[in-house]
Amino acid sequence: MRWNKKWMALTIASALAAGSLAGCGGKGETNESGEEITELTWYQVGDSQNDDQTVLDKVN
């Protein structure tokens, strides 16, 4: 019984380690000057506000 718990713990730890390293590496998309482009996703709860476009213009 004790061997099964150790095996399961090792398997779970290996899966977590592999999953955490899966996002590392690989260069993203770059622009003309070689700088990496970052794309942000914005979620807004509720209805849009009156000045949404003004805010987005300043952010961009």
N, C-alpha and C positions, 0 to 999 in steps of 0.2 A: 504494500500500500504506500509506503514511504517513497519508493522509487517513482511511482506514478505522479505524486505531487511535485517532486523535483523536476521530472520530465515536463510536466505541464507548465511549471514556472519558467523553465528555460525556454520553452516554445513561445510563451507569451512575451517574455523579455526580448527574444530575438525578433518577433513580429513587430513589437513596438520600436525597436531600434531600426529595423529596416524601413518602417513607415516614416519615422522621423527624418531619415536620411534621403527619402525619395524626392523631397522637394529641393534638395541642394543641387547645385551645379547647373549647367546649361545657361548660356547667355541669352537674355531676352532680345526683343526687337530693338534696333538702334536707329537713330536718325542720321542725317547726312554727315554730321560732325562726329559721329561715333558715340554719342551719349545714349545711354539706355533710356527707352521710353517706358514710363510707368502709367498704366491705365487704372483709373480709380472708378469704382462703382459706388453710386450714391443712392441710398434708399431713403425716402422721405415718408414719414408716417402722417396720414391725414391729407387734407386737401392742399393744393398748391397755394402759396401766398401771393399777394399782389405784386411784389417786387422780385419774384423768382428770376426772371430774365436778367434783371440788373445785377443780381448777385452772381449768376452764372457767367455773365460777361466779365465781371471783375475777376472771378476765379480763373477763367480761361485766359 
